[in-house]
Amino acid sequence: VIPGNHDMAFYNVWRRATQRLGLFRELVTDDPEPFYCDDEIAVLGLNTARVTHLRDGRIRGWQVRRMEERMSTASADAVRVLVTHHPFDLPVDFHHRELVWRGREYLPRVVRCIDVMLAGHMHISFAGPTAVRFKIEGQSAIFVQAGTALSTRRRTECNSFHTIRVSRGEIETEQWLESHGRFEGQKRVKFYKTETGWAPVSPATPSVEV
């Protein structure tokens, strides 16, 4: 669990400056950058919310160094996952201004030690490789954007979420969209680990009801 820009007072400048992430630490967790690691998976959260910016996110050099240090402790076969509120990547029809600030600068270091990047903020549901927007020689990670799962503040999309299935050398994402009070499985994308990083194969689009 990591904080986002709405985990601080939004329009009350005094509360935002003095309280900061106080309520998040009290009610959710006192650790805004948690880390979990076992033989199969390593998951790190980084806090991109800043008291000085209402909406936009920021990433700092010391956070990237922490990511590199912690991920270096994971086993060679572990899938490495980075969780941030503000995204490092988005579909190409989104402007780069929507990405986390300084994310373009740090992305080569991120994809060098991360397999999957999870983010939210934009209220869209999407999964793809970073190699579409960013041409980093020999490197590509998977980015998965979380849609709005349960809120009525859905913007342009219906409620949605992703499931992620992991096996050795293969990661599959599946998009689930709400329709008439039910979530239905939609777009599936399989990614395979190659010499140049993670790359997708042609997606299937079954309709599965639960």
ChimeraX attribute file (.defattr): number of C-alpha atoms within 10 A of each C-alpha:
attribute: neighborCount
match mode: 1-to-1
recipient: residues
	/A:1	17
	/A:2	21
	/A:3	24
	/A:4	22
	/A:5	21
	/A:6	12
	/A:7	17
	/A:8	24
	/A:9	19
	/A:10	14
	/A:11	9
	/A:12	9
	/A:13	14
	/A:14	10
	/A:15	12
	/A:16	19
	/A:17	13
	/A:18	12
	/A:19	14
	/A:20	18
	/A:21	22
	/A:22	15
	/A:23	14
	/A:24	18
	/A:25	14
	/A:26	9
	/A:27	8
	/A:28	13
	/A:29	15
	/A:30	13
	/A:31	14
	/A:32	18
	/A:33	19
	/A:34	15
	/A:35	18
	/A:36	13
	/A:37	17
	/A:38	12
	/A:39	11
	/A:40	15
	/A:41	15
	/A:42	22
	/A:43	22
	/A:44	22
	/A:45	23
	/A:46	23
	/A:47	23
	/A:48	24
	/A:49	26
	/A:50	19
	/A:51	19
	/A:52	13
	/A:53	11
	/A:54	16
	/A:55	15
	/A:56	18
	/A:57	25
	/A:58	16
	/A:59	21
	/A:60	14
	/A:61	11
	/A:62	9
	/A:63	15
	/A:64	16
	/A:65	13
	/A:66	14
	/A:67	22
	/A:68	16
	/A:69	12
	/A:70	17
	/A:71	24
	/A:72	13
	/A:73	11
	/A:74	19
	/A:75	15
	/A:76	11
	/A:77	11
	/A:78	17
	/A:79	25
	/A:80	22
	/A:81	22
	/A:82	22
	/A:83	23
	/A:84	25
	/A:85	24
	/A:86	29
	/A:87	23
	/A:88	23
	/A:89	29
	/A:90	24
	/A:91	17
	/A:92	10
	/A:93	7
	/A:94	10
	/A:95	10
	/A:96	16
	/A:97	8
	/A:98	17
	/A:99	20
	/A:100	20
	/A:101	19
	/A:102	14
	/A:103	20
	/A:104	15
	/A:105	11
	/A:106	15
	/A:107	19
	/A:108	17
	/A:109	16
	/A:110	23
	/A:111	22
	/A:112	15
	/A:113	20
	/A:114	22
	/A:115	22
	/A:116	26
	/A:117	26
	/A:118	20
	/A:119	22
	/A:120	18
	/A:121	21
	/A:122	18
	/A:123	20
	/A:124	22
	/A:125	21
	/A:126	19
	/A:127	26
	/A:128	22
	/A:129	22
	/A:130	25
	/A:131	19
	/A:132	14
	/A:133	13
	/A:134	15
	/A:135	11
	/A:136	16
	/A:137	10
	/A:138	13
	/A:139	22
	/A:140	28
	/A:141	25
	/A:142	24
	/A:143	23
	/A:144	25
	/A:145	25
	/A:146	21
	/A:147	26
	/A:148	22
	/A:149	19
	/A:150	12
	/A:151	10
	/A:152	9
	/A:153	12
	/A:154	16
	/A:155	12
	/A:156	8
	/A:157	14
	/A:158	20
	/A:159	24
	/A:160	24
	/A:161	20
	/A:162	22
	/A:163	12
	/A:164	14
	/A:165	11
	/A:166	14
	/A:167	10
	/A:168	11
	/A:169	12
	/A:170	16
	/A:171	21
	/A:172	17
	/A:173	21
	/A:174	22
	/A:175	23
	/A:176	25
	/A:177	22
	/A:178	16
	/A:179	11
	/A:180	6
	/A:181	8
	/A:182	12
	/A:183	18
	/A:184	18
	/A:185	21
	/A:186	17
	/A:187	18
	/A:188	20
	/A:189	20
	/A:190	21
	/A:191	22
	/A:192	16
	/A:193	16
	/A:194	13
	/A:195	10
	/A:196	13
	/A:197	21
	/A:198	25
	/A:199	23
	/A:200	17
	/A:201	10
	/A:202	9
	/A:203	14
	/A:204	12
	/A:205	13
	/A:206	12
	/A:207	10
	/A:208	10
	/A:209	10
	/A:210	6
